[in-house]
Amino acid sequence: MTHEQHTIAGVTVTIRTATANDAGRLHGYLSRLDRSERELRLPDKRVPTYEEIVGAVRHGGVLIALHAERGSELLGESAFTRSGDLAQVELSVAASWRRRGLGRLLLASSVEEVSAAGLVRCIAIVDRRNETAARWFARRGWTQSWDSGRFVFHHVL
Ligand SMILES: CC(C)(COP(=O)(O)OP(=O)(O)OC[C@H]1O[C@@H](n2cnc3c(N)ncnc32)[C@H](O)[C@@H]1OP(=O)(O)O)[C@@H](O)C(=O)NCCC(=O)NCCS
């Protein structure tokens, strides 16, 4: 379980493990992404249903970043799904909150959760048009490969 606070641009931001009570706001956040953002964040381009989000949250591994004074405002999210000893990580930061270090904090917390879950490898799948995210993972030291027209970034814990 993650629960931490950071100060970003003078705002207290809480990063914590999501619970089933957060499913509504996560669904709202993902539903409000415009089409191009949705294509960057969601591998199958489809917003998960409320029930799917509840399922993902119950399995653990979903983190949310919240504006501590405006409790309902979701600033970013990160999730990992397991497959054997591998975790697939996905994340996004609300467009107006990017380039302030929040993505880096979410990724670091996710990697810690992956490690705590006993998994030893992470991958992130990035659409070939998403050069911003590709460069971002590369700068974090993740190793790049290419599969079926998409970037696959690897990180060994
Ligand atoms: C990829 C993504 C999550 C990065 O989030 P972010 O919050 O912008 O990431 P950060 O702020 O941690 O890092 C971005 C850059 O801002 C810089 N930065 C960090 N703090 C900063 C600050 N206070 N002021 C200015 N720049 C800053 C970082 O140094 C970083 O540059 P670097 O990569 O050269 O080190 C975000 O672009 C996003 O949501 N993209 C859409 C979804 C997506 O593509 N997801 C990935 C596939 S699942």
The ligand as a MOL file (V3000), in Angstrom:
LIG
                    3D

  0  0  0     0  0            999 V3000
M  V30 BEGIN CTAB
M  V30 COUNTS 48 50 0 0 0
M  V30 BEGIN ATOM
M  V30 1 C 4.5720 10.2980 -19.8990 0
M  V30 2 C 3.9330 11.1500 -18.8070 0
M  V30 3 C 3.2410 10.2430 -17.8030 0
M  V30 4 C 5.0530 11.9510 -18.0820 0
M  V30 5 O 4.4650 12.6690 -16.9920 0
M  V30 6 P 5.0980 14.0300 -16.4090 0
M  V30 7 O 4.3970 14.3200 -15.1390 0
M  V30 8 O 5.1350 15.0740 -17.4530 0
M  V30 9 O 6.5880 13.5430 -16.1050 0
M  V30 10 P 7.7200 14.3480 -15.2810 0
M  V30 11 O 7.2680 15.7300 -14.9610 0
M  V30 12 O 8.1410 13.4780 -14.1510 0
M  V30 13 O 8.8820 14.3660 -16.3360 0
M  V30 14 C 8.7670 15.1390 -17.5420 0
M  V30 15 C 9.9220 16.0700 -17.6900 0
M  V30 16 O 9.6550 17.2190 -16.9180 0
M  V30 17 C 10.8280 17.5640 -16.1990 0
M  V30 18 N 10.4670 18.1820 -14.9400 0
M  V30 19 C 10.2980 17.5640 -13.7580 0
M  V30 20 N 10.0120 18.4560 -12.8080 0
M  V30 21 C 10.0040 19.6560 -13.4140 0
M  V30 22 C 9.7570 20.9700 -12.9870 0
M  V30 23 N 9.4670 21.2250 -11.7120 0
M  V30 24 N 9.7590 21.9400 -13.9100 0
M  V30 25 C 10.0500 21.6900 -15.2070 0
M  V30 26 N 10.3040 20.4550 -15.6770 0
M  V30 27 C 10.2790 19.4670 -14.7980 0
M  V30 28 C 11.5120 16.2830 -15.9400 0
M  V30 29 O 12.8960 16.5100 -15.7340 0
M  V30 30 C 11.2110 15.4910 -17.1800 0
M  V30 31 O 12.1990 15.6810 -18.1400 0
M  V30 32 P 13.2310 14.4960 -18.3650 0
M  V30 33 O 12.4240 13.3300 -18.8520 0
M  V30 34 O 14.1390 15.0990 -19.3760 0
M  V30 35 O 13.8680 14.1960 -17.0600 0
M  V30 36 C 2.9390 12.1860 -19.4050 0
M  V30 37 O 3.5540 12.8350 -20.5020 0
M  V30 38 C 1.6110 11.6060 -19.8570 0
M  V30 39 O 0.6600 11.4830 -19.0660 0
M  V30 40 N 1.4860 11.2470 -21.1530 0
M  V30 41 C 0.2140 10.7120 -21.6990 0
M  V30 42 C -0.0230 9.2680 -21.2750 0
M  V30 43 C 1.1040 8.3740 -21.7410 0
M  V30 44 O 1.6850 8.5790 -22.7920 0
M  V30 45 N 1.4350 7.3510 -20.9170 0
M  V30 46 C 2.5260 6.4240 -21.2430 0
M  V30 47 C 2.0470 5.1650 -21.9020 0
M  V30 48 S 1.0770 4.1590 -20.7910 0
M  V30 END ATOM
M  V30 BEGIN BOND
M  V30 1 1 1 2
M  V30 2 1 2 3
M  V30 3 1 2 4
M  V30 4 1 2 36
M  V30 5 1 4 5
M  V30 6 1 5 6
M  V30 7 2 6 7
M  V30 8 1 6 8
M  V30 9 1 6 9
M  V30 10 1 9 10
M  V30 11 2 10 11
M  V30 12 1 10 12
M  V30 13 1 10 13
M  V30 14 1 13 14
M  V30 15 1 14 15
M  V30 16 1 15 16
M  V30 17 1 15 30
M  V30 18 1 16 17
M  V30 19 1 17 18
M  V30 20 1 17 28
M  V30 21 1 18 19
M  V30 22 1 18 27
M  V30 23 2 19 20
M  V30 24 1 20 21
M  V30 25 1 21 22
M  V30 26 2 21 27
M  V30 27 1 22 23
M  V30 28 2 22 24
M  V30 29 1 24 25
M  V30 30 2 25 26
M  V30 31 1 26 27
M  V30 32 1 28 29
M  V30 33 1 28 30
M  V30 34 1 30 31
M  V30 35 1 31 32
M  V30 36 2 32 33
M  V30 37 1 32 34
M  V30 38 1 32 35
M  V30 39 1 36 37
M  V30 40 1 36 38
M  V30 41 2 38 39
M  V30 42 1 38 40
M  V30 43 1 40 41
M  V30 44 1 41 42
M  V30 45 1 42 43
M  V30 46 2 43 44
M  V30 47 1 43 45
M  V30 48 1 45 46
M  V30 49 1 46 47
M  V30 50 1 47 48
M  V30 END BOND
M  V30 END CTAB
M  END
